[in-house]
Amino acid sequence: MNQPVPPELPGTKPPTKEYTWRDSWLQLHMLNAPV
């Protein structure tokens, strides 16, 4: 399976169906991670 490279900055991820699940856990990390 080809995994897309995770975006370094939030909001830079392209509107692709492959980023649907990534966006899910990514948002959780952003909320849980004190950035």
LINNOR-V588824 format. One record per pair of residues at least 12 apart in sequence whose C-alpha atoms are under 6 Angstrom apart, sorted by the first residue. I is the first residue (numbers start at 1). J is the second residue. If there is no record, write none. Layout:
# LINNOR-V588824
I;J / I;J
This chain:
# LINNOR-V588824
none
